[in-house]
Amino acid sequence: MEGASVLFDQLRQGDRAALGRAITLIESERDADARPARELVERCLPLSGKSLRLGVTGIPGVGKSTLIDALGTWFIAEAHHVAVLAIDPSSARSGGSILGDKTRMDKLAVHDAAFIRPSAAAGNLGGVARRTREAIILCEAAGYDRILVETVGTGQNELEVERMTDLNLLLMIAGAGDELQGIKRGIMESADLIAFTKADGAARERAEAAMRELRNAIGLLPVRPSGRATELMLTSALSGEGIPELGLRIEALHEQDRLTGLLHQHRNEQGLHWMRQAIDMGLRAAFERDEHVARAMRAVQDEVREGKKSPFAAADELLALFRRGAAPLP
């Protein structure tokens, strides 16, 4: 794979294939790729931050990809460049993923002003892939100013997307029932906008009734940091109903947060969160690579499995072993 400098120059020139290779580099688990990946992100960082970052979440089947296709096309008509980071669920057993989002976004997939990157969640909680935030930075450096992050759609764990986007759009469909919608308090509190999808024809009346009921429930939630209540809208990606109104509202909320300083504050807090996440990941990797821990792990695991030692005592023992072998700070 090309070095960080070559990839940086190519993606800055609008080479979508190079952008894809750059994201592959930062997603790599190979030790040899860690340094060039970090160098590439650092080079892109000064050129990032000027986009609107939108998280799109909702249960499978709600129509996330179809709505993103319609909304992204509307953004492009408004002279924007759209990057879609679509996170596919991974098999818990094989780690495999379908990665089929490009086939579900017919218009964006063939548009020169759009870039679609499917990535596997690979077991990560939060409905997003491990390197999604770095991928956002690369897309912004490549000139994309509307970044849409489509999450897995698994429910409560999708809150992590709030820590990498500016606004969050929750999609719902009337008639699915709360037990199928996976509507949790945390997700409701993190949503800036809730859009009922497929609200056309005979389904529109059901969507209007569901929206009225949900508006009453939202009134019971605490006030968001922005001071705004979650807004509700009706949309139909197939007919185009409500898509321009949704796009304009997203733009207006983003501009409002920029002018009040809330956007700047929100992104600063996100940066601190991801620094802590990186520390956690680095410590975990160092722990697992430690040869003393690796040798002791097999015996300790057997004792836990056989009920001879509690998981907590085993963890304390391994951590103590790791601390004794860790190099002192300079």
Stockholm file with secondary structure:
# STOCKHOLM 1.0

chainA/1-330         MEGASVLFDQLRQGDRAALGRAITLIESERDADARPARELVERCLPLSGKSLRLGVTGIPGVGKSTLIDALGTWFIAEAHHVAVLAIDPSSARSGGSILGDKTRMDKLAVHDAAFIRPSAAAGNLGGVARRTREAIILCEAAGYDRILVETVGTGQNELEVERMTDLNLLLMIAGAGDELQGIKRGIMESADLIAFTKADGAARERAEAAMRELRNAIGLLPVRPSGRATELMLTSALSGEGIPELGLRIEALHEQDRLTGLLHQHRNEQGLHWMRQAIDMGLRAAFERDEHVARAMRAVQDEVREGKKSPFAAADELLALFRRGAAPLP
#=GR chainA/1-330 SS CCCHHHHHHHHHTTCHHHHHHHHHHHHCCCHHHHHHHHHHHHHHGGGCSCSEEEEEECCTTSCHHHHHHHHHHHHHHTTCCEEEEEEECBCTTTCCBCCCGGGGCHHHHTCTTEEEEEEECTTCTTSSCTTHHHHHHHHHHTTCCEEEEECCCCSGGGGGGGGTCSEEEEEECTTSCHHHHTCCHHHHHHCSEEEECSCCTTHHHHHHHHHHHHHHHHTTSCCCTTSCCCEEEECCTTTCTTHHHHHHHHHHHHHHHHHHTHHHHHHHHHHHHHHHHHHHHHHHHHHHHCHHHHHHHHHHHHHHHTTSSCHHHHHHHHHHHHHHHSCCCC
#=GC SS_cons         CCCHHHHHHHHHTTCHHHHHHHHHHHHCCCHHHHHHHHHHHHHHGGGCSCSEEEEEECCTTSCHHHHHHHHHHHHHHTTCCEEEEEEECBCTTTCCBCCCGGGGCHHHHTCTTEEEEEEECTTCTTSSCTTHHHHHHHHHHTTCCEEEEECCCCSGGGGGGGGTCSEEEEEECTTSCHHHHTCCHHHHHHCSEEEECSCCTTHHHHHHHHHHHHHHHHTTSCCCTTSCCCEEEECCTTTCTTHHHHHHHHHHHHHHHHHHTHHHHHHHHHHHHHHHHHHHHHHHHHHHHCHHHHHHHHHHHHHHHTTSSCHHHHHHHHHHHHHHHSCCCC
//
